[in-house]
Amino acid sequence: MSAHRSFDPERDGPLLSGFADGELDSADRLLVEAWLADDERAREELARLVRLKAFTDHLALRQAPSEAWEEFRDRKSYRRERTLAWLLLTVAACLFGGYLLIRLAAILMMASIPIIMRLGVFVGGAGLLVLLISVLRERVFTRKRERYDDVVR
């Protein structure tokens, strides 16, 4: 970067912020020091950033009480969001899987593919389908009978 370029608060704000945090390389640091020596706006902006950094350095996040998390999980909107997300993900997986099955069926119908390969793909696909059905069935049954509903953390 050239030291001859004038300071622009909109464009050069991130450089001043990096200078205040001590994160600039030597070339950028020299450029900012040149601005600070020549431009009152740069000095004012740096002073503002230093005050802001001093204020935010002493802030700390408080942990939410456990009751807040329980209320969050119990909200109907939370459950609706999760249900909608799973529904959209399932529809996308079905569309993608259906497309792949159609393409795979077209490839397997080619006469040049040996019967043992066709049989292997069929058995592997059947295994994946059985596994998918098993996981979905387990998910449905455990959702209806959640054993840990009454456990409080």
C-alpha positions, -999 to 999 in steps of 0.1 A, spaced: 0 0 0 12 35 -7 17 60 20 7 88 -4 -30 78 -4 -52 100 18 -73 87 46 -109 78 39 -129 68 70 -153 45 50 -126 27 31 -98 27 57 -118 20 89 -107 -17 90 -71 -7 88 -75 16 118 -93 -11 137 -65 -35 129 -40 -8 141 -59 -4 174 -59 -42 179 -22 -44 170 -29 -68 141 -13 -50 111 18 -60 92 46 -34 89 35 -19 56 -1 -13 68 12 0 102 34 25 84 5 37 63 -18 42 93 10 60 112 14 83 83 -24 90 83 -22 96 121 6 121 117 -12 141 89 -50 137 93 -71 148 123 -100 126 111 -78 95 114 -67 105 149 -103 111 160 -114 77 145 -86 59 161 -94 75 195 -130 64 191 -120 28 182 -96 27 212 -124 38 235 -148 13 220 -122 -15 224 -116 -5 260 -153 -7 267 -159 -40 249 -128 -57 264 -145 -55 299 -178 -70 288 -186 -106 296 -215 -128 286 -236 -143 313 -247 -178 310 -285 -182 306 -302 -201 334 -311 -237 327 -348 -227 329 -343 -205 298 -331 -234 278 -360 -256 289 -384 -229 279 -367 -226 245 -370 -263 238 -406 -263 248 -416 -235 225 -438 -246 197 -421 -224 171 -388 -242 179 -405 -276 172 -421 -262 141 -388 -250 127 -372 -283 133 -401 -302 117 -400 -279 87 -363 -283 84 -365 -321 85 -394 -321 60 -374 -299 35 -343 -321 40 -364 -352 34 -380 -339 3 -346 -328 -11 -332 -363 -3 -361 -380 -20 -358 -358 -51 -321 -364 -53 -324 -401 -46 -351 -405 -71 -331 -389 -98 -301 -411 -90 -323 -442 -90 -336 -433 -125 -301 -427 -138 -289 -459 -121 -317 -480 -136 -309 -466 -171 -273 -476 -167 -281 -510 -153 -303 -518 -183 -274 -516 -206 -266 -550 -220 -228 -544 -216 -230 -546 -178 -225 -581 -164 -253 -597 -145 -232 -600 -113 -227 -562 -113 -264 -557 -117 -271 -581 -89 -245 -564 -66 -260 -530 -72 -295 -543 -65 -285 -561 -33 -266 -530 -21 -295 -507 -29 -319 -531 -11 -296 -530 19 -296 -492 20 -334 -491 16 -339 -515 45 -314 -495 67 -332 -463 58 -366 -477 67 -352 -491 99 -338 -458 110 -370 -439 101 -391 -465 120 -369 -462 151 -371 -424 148 -409 -425 147 -412 -449 177 -387 -431 199 -404 -397 192 -437 -411 205 -422 -427 236 -394 -404 247 -379 -420 279 -362 -389 292 -391 -363 290 -393 -360 328 -355 -357 334 -345 -322 344 -309 -311 339 
